[in-house]
């Protein structure tokens, strides 16, 4: 885990918020659950975040533009 500015994170990065895993999707965070993504929270522009996605993968997500596999389950949108 590492700290980062929430506004600087790319889509697909996961962060902890109140001990729960959320994925970054555009201007929002979506709570991950085994049944899919649920609660939507607006991403704060000045917040710091505990990032659970490894730094090397965060950097990859910053630069990836397409994939043969969908990045996120449809419930994230």
C-alpha positions, 0 to 999 in steps of 0.5 A: 500500500502507498499514499497518493493524491486521489485526483492523480490516480487513473481509472482502474486503481483501487484505494481504501476508503474507511477500510473498504476497497473502492475503484477509481472510475472517472470522477467517482469511486465505486465500492467493490463487493463480491456481487459487483460495484455498488456505492458511488462516491465523488472523488475529491480533488484534494484528498490523499488516498491509501492506494492498494494497487501496486505502483507499477500497475498504477503506472501501467493504468496511466498509459493503457488505452485499450485491452483485449479484456474489459478492465472493469465489470459493467456494474462499475459504470 
